[in-house]
Amino acid sequence: STVQRLALELTGSMDFRQSAETLRKTTSIDLSHQTVHRLVARVADPYLEKRDEAVKWFQMTGELPQSENRSTGRILVEADGVMLSLQREKARKAEVKLGISYEGWRQVGKDRYGTVNKLAYGDLVDSDTFWAAMTLKLHEKYDLSRIQHMVLGGDGAGWIKDGATYFGAHYQLCRYH
């Protein structure tokens, strides 16, 4: 529906309360933030379940689904974690693991560069599951067997170094941490 599409677009850049307020101010739609959350969940939940099944299948079998089979000489991957405080959970904090990959850089202005073919992935899972899911994300676009050189940069956390082993990548300590 149009309402669901609008809610999805808004929640991509703001929280549920702000999305509900924006809908209320700019349209005749008056929804609570909980309703906006439920609308988004109707779309997100089936996608997340499908992704979780694909990750489990890959971890069990090692089989990769169809790919765009894009070929590139190298892929650069950066990984980091962000600690979040949890509410109403036994654990007080959890680490969201984040990964970004790209083929290189291109000049976008004077003394400014942007990444080429950037992919991003984030999840609140253990190291093995994160790297399996990141592999699937990369494989959607690339034929991973044809990548000649992969560099994984990070702050030295063990789970990031595990990713270098997972991909057979060269690990590079990120000096900006």
N, C-alpha and C positions, 0 to 999 in steps of 0.2 A: 504494500500500500504506500501511498505518498507520505503518510505520517511516519511510517516505519523508516522509509528512505531518508526523510529529513532528520529523524532522530539518529540514525546511523551516521549521517554526515556530520552532525553537530558533535556527537560523542567522540568522534575521531580527533577533535581538537579541544574539547572542554569536558568537564565532569558532568554527571547526570543532572545535578541541580542547575548548573549554568545552562545546560541544554534545554531543560524544561522552562526555565525563565526566558530564554531566547525565543523559544516557540511561542510562549505566552505573549511576549512583547511584539513579535513580528507577524503573527498569524492569529487566527481565531481558535487555535488549538490550545487547550488548557489541560495539561497532563502533570501529574506529580512526578517527582524525580524517580520514585519507585516504578511507576508505569513506564517511564523512558528506559529504565534499567531492564525491565521485563521484555520490552520490545527488542532491545539489542540482544538480550539473551536468547530470544527465539531464533535469531540468525546465527549468533556466535556458537551456541551450544552444539548444534549438529556439526559445524565446521571443526570445532575443537575435538569432538568425539572421533571424527574421521581422521584427523591428524594424529591423535593418540593411537588409534588402531594401526595406522601406517607406521608409526615409530616402533610400536611393539612388534609388528610383523618384520620390519627391517632388523631389529635387534635379534629376533629369533632365527631368521633365515638368511640375513645378509643380502636379500634380494632388493634391488632398486627398481622403482616404477619407471615408466616411460619418461624421457627427458627431451628437452629442446636440443640436446647434444651440441650445444655451443662449445667451440674450442677456443682456448686462449693459452698463451704461453705461461702466464702466472696469475695467481690469485693472492691477494693480500687479505688477511683476516685479522680483525682486532676484537679482543674480548675483554669484558670487565664485568664486575658484579656490583650491584647496588643493594645495600641493606635497607629493608623496610621494617618499620614497626608494625606488628600485627595487633588486631583488636579481637577480643573474644576468642583467642586461640591459646592452646597450652604453651606453644613456643612464643616467646615475646618478639623475636625478630626472624626474618627470613631473607635469603639472598636471591635477588632476581639476577639471573645470568643473561648477559647481553652479548650478541655477536654481530659484527658488521663485516661484509666482504666487499671487495671491489677489485677491478682489474688494474687500476692505476689512477692517474690524475690527468686533467685537461685544464688549460688556462681558461678562466671565465671572466677575467678582468685584469687590469694592471696589478701585478703582484698578488693575484688571487687565483686559486685553483679549486676545482671540484672533483669529486670522485667519479670514476667511469663505471657504469653498470653496478651500482650499489645494491646490495641485498642486506636486509637486517632481520634479526630474529632475537626474541627474548622469551624467557620462560622461568618459572619457579619450580625447577626440578633438580634432580641429582646430576652430577657431571656426565655420566654415561648417557643418560636420556637426553641431556642438552646436546651433546655432540652428535648423537644419532639423529636428532631432529634437525640440527644444523646441516648435517650431511644431506638429509632429504631436501632441505631448502636449497642448498647449492646444486644438488642433482636435478632439481626442477629445470634449471637453466643450462647447466654444464655437463659435459661428458667428463666426469672426474678422472677417468683413466687417461685422458689426453692432456691433462694439466701437467706441464713440465716442472713448474716450480711453485710451491706454496709457502708463504711466510705467515706465521701466526704471532702477533704481537700482544703483549699483555703485561700486567704488573708483577708477575712472578707467583701469583696464586697457583696452588697445586692443580686445581681443576683446569686452569688455562694451559698449563704445561701438559696435562693429560691430553688436551685437544691437539697439541703438536704431534704427540705420539699417535693419536687416533688417525690423523690425516697423513702422517709421514711428512709433516711440514717442518720447516726450519723455524725454531723458536727465536724470537727477538724480544728482549726486555724493553718495554716502553719507558723511555726516560722521562716522560711527562707525568708520571704518577708520584 
